């Protein structure tokens, strides 16, 4: 007997919606954090796996008047208040949420003409740490990890120590707190840098702990890899796994010669919640082939 038409099961609905992108910007205003998500936000910047300060330029439109006036006043060249004006930029997708892609301090701001008023924020990581002078010394012998812990304490950063430890004799430093990262990197055979709120100290050819970022056309790779003097430059969609100084395993069907395991030594980003850009651009150094396991050496 045929099934009555009223009892025929309807076909499953076709899922046509995209995985919505999320971009949020948190700004410290008078000691309190204000977070914005529904306003138009566009940001670009570069993060370095070396002592250079990570930089970003962020534009946000139609801020509330109180926040706008606070930012423009506190970041004025004529303002003698050197307290940090912190920002946190997060990005991600609705399916997995957001993760921090940049954390820093506003060092300069400007405003566009009405009617849609946009505030541009120029930011550097840890910039307020350059305001004061400190002196530190380790008489006799001290390990690189001991020196790194002292620097992390001086800068208020979380320490991620992954390097092969060694002893240093008569370590001494005098200067601004952030400059200690330069002195630390100069100790040799280590890679020291600040990533958001973390002081990372690792071996020169090593990488940070965590999963290896698997990158291919199926997992977000945009276009084709570009060869550089140290490895490759790749563009891919923003995700919650990629980290500066982390390992990346590239699988390209068009250019298999580029396939291999890399460490990310520079990570640029371009994100917006209402236009096209929403990707990382990573400069990577080759540390192995796809037939070898990456080693943290």
N, C-alpha and C positions, 0 to 999 in steps of 0.2 A: 504494500500500500504506500502510495506517495505521501510525503510529509506535507501537511497543510502549509500554505505560504506564510501564514501568520506565525508558524513555529520555526521557520528557517532562521538559523543564527545569522546575525549581521556580521559582515566581514570586519576584522579589526581596523580601528581607525589608523590612518596613515599619519605618522609623526612627522610633521613638517617644520616644527619650531626649531630654531637654532639654540645652541647653548649660550645663553645671554652673558655678555661680558660685564664685569663689575670693576669699577674704579672708585676708590675712596681716598680722600685727602683729609688728614687730621692736622690741625694747626694749634699750637699752644698759645693761648691768649690769656694774659694775666694769670698765669699759673694753672689754667684750666684747658683741657683739650676739647676743641670743637671739631666734629667730624662732618664732612660734606660728601654726599654721594649723588644727589639728584641734580646738582648744578653741572654745567658744562666744564669739564676738566680735560686739559691736554698737557702732557709732560714728555720731556725727552732728557736724556742724561747719559753719563758714562761712569762706570765703576771700574777701578783699577786694582789689580792684585799686586800693588807696590805702594810705597809711602805717599804717592800723590793723593790729594783729597778727591773723593768722589763728588761729582758735580751734577746738578740738575737745573732745568728751567721749567717751571710749572706755571700754567695760566689757568686761572679759575674765574668764571664770569658770574656777575650778579651776587657777590658776597653781601652779607648783611652789613649795614653801614658801620656798626660798632667794630666789627672785626677788620673791615677795610681800613678804617681810620687808625686803629691800633697798629696794624702792620706798616702802613705808610709812615706813621710817626716813629715807631720803635726802630725801623730799619733805615731811618734817615742818616745821612752822613754827619749831621750835626747833633745826633743823639749820643750822649756820653754813657748811656746804659748798655753795658756789655753783656748782660745776661742772655743766655741762649734763647733764640726764637725757633723752637723746634717744629719740624714738620715730619709726617710719616705718610708716604704714598704706598697704597696697596692696590693690587690688581689681581684679577682671576676670572673665573667663570662660575655661573650659578650652580653647576653640578658639583664643584669641589670647594667653592668659597674663595676668599682672597688670601694672599700672602704678601709680606712686605717686599717691595722691590727697591725702595729707597728710603733712607732715613738721614736727615741732616739738619742744618741750621740755615735760616734765611739770612742772607748777607746784604741783599739789595732788593728793592721792590719798585715797581712803577705801575701806573694806571693808564688805561686807554680812554678814549673819548666816549661820552654817552651816545646813544641810549643804552646799548649793552656794554656795561662797564666791566672790563677785564683787568684783573690784577695779575701782573707777572712777578713771579718770585724767583730770584736767582739764589741757588742754595749750594752750600759746601758741607761736607761731612766733618763734624768735629771742629768747626771753625772757631767756636768760642774758647776752645782749649789753647788757642794761640795768644790769649789775652794776658796771661800771667807767666812769670818766669820762675822756674824751680831749679833746684840743684840736687842731684842724686849721685851717690858713689857706693861702690861695693868693694871695700878693702879686701885685699887678698884674692882668693878665688871665689867665683860665683858661677853657677850654672846658667845657661841661657834661659832655662825655664824659670829660675828664681828672678832673673832680670825681667823677663816677660810678665811675671805676676806683679812685680812692683810697678811696671809701666801700666798694666791694666788697672791697678788700684789708683794710680795718679790720674788716669784719664776717665775713670768710671765705666770702663768697658768690661764685657765678659771675655775671658780668655779661652781661646781654642788652640791648645798647644799640640802640634802634631809632628814637630821636628825631632830629629835625632839630637839628643841633648849633648852638650859639651861644656867644658869649663872655660871661663874667661877670667883673665887676671886683671885686677885693678880697674874695673869698669867705672867710668865717671862720666857725668853728663851735666851740662848747665844750659838752660834755654827754656823755650816754651814746652808745655806738656806734650803737645802733639808731635813736636820734633823728635821725641824719643823713639818714635817708630822708625824714623830715618836712621838713627843711631843703631837701633836694633838690627835693621836690615843690613847695615854695614859690617856686622860681625862675621858675615861670610857663610855661604852654603845654606842660607835660610831665606825664606820668602815671608816677609812681615808686612801686613797691611790691615787697614780698618774696613770692615764690611758692616755697614749700619751700626749696630751697637756691640760689635764683636771685634776683638783684636785677634787676628789669625796669624799664627806662626807655624809654618810648615817647611818641609824640605823643598829645595829649589825645583825639582822635577816631580814633587809629590802632589797630591790632591787632597781635598777635604773629605772627611767621613760622610757617608750617606750613599744613596743609590747612584749608580752611573746613569747619566741622562742618555737614554737611547733615542737617537735622532735619525729619522728617515722621512721620506715623503708621507708616509702613513702616520707619523707621529708629530707633524707640525713643520717640517722643513719647507722653507719657501725658496723657490728658485734652485740654483745650483751652488755648490761650494766654490769659493774663490781661494786659490792658493796664495799664500803669503810667505814671507821669508822665514817664518817660524812654524808654519802649519797651514791652517785654513781660517777663513772668515765665513761664518754661516748665519743666515737669517731664519728665524723660526718664531712661531706664535708663542706668546707669553704662557708660561705654565707655572706650576708650584713645585717643581723639582730642580730646576736649574739654579745653581749658586755660583758666585764668583769664586774661582779657585777649585771648583769641583771638576769631576771627570765627565767627559762626554764621549760617547761611542757613536761614530758617524757611519751610516750605511747609505750610500748613494748609488742608485742604479745607473745613472747617466755617467758619473765619473768614479768608477770603482777604485781608481788610483788614490783617491782621497780618503777611502775608507780606513778607519783605524780608531785608536783611542787617544783622546786629547785631554789636556788640562786647560780650562778657561782662564786666561790671564787678563782679559779685558771684556767687560760686558756692558754694552750700550742698550738702552731701551727707548722705545717710542710708544706711548699709550695715549688713548683718548677714549672717552665713553660715547662719543657721538659721531666720530668720523672713522676713516679706514685704519690708521696705524694702530697696531696692537701686537708688537713683536719685540723680540730680543735680537741684537746683532752681536755675536760672540766671536772674539779673536782667540784662537786656540793654538796651543803648541803640541806637537806630536810627541806622544810618549809610548806608543805601541801600535801594533797592527791588530786587525780584527781577529787574528788567529792566536793572539796572546792575551793573557789576563793583565789588566792594569795593576801595577804594583805601586804602593805608596812609598817610593824611594826618593 
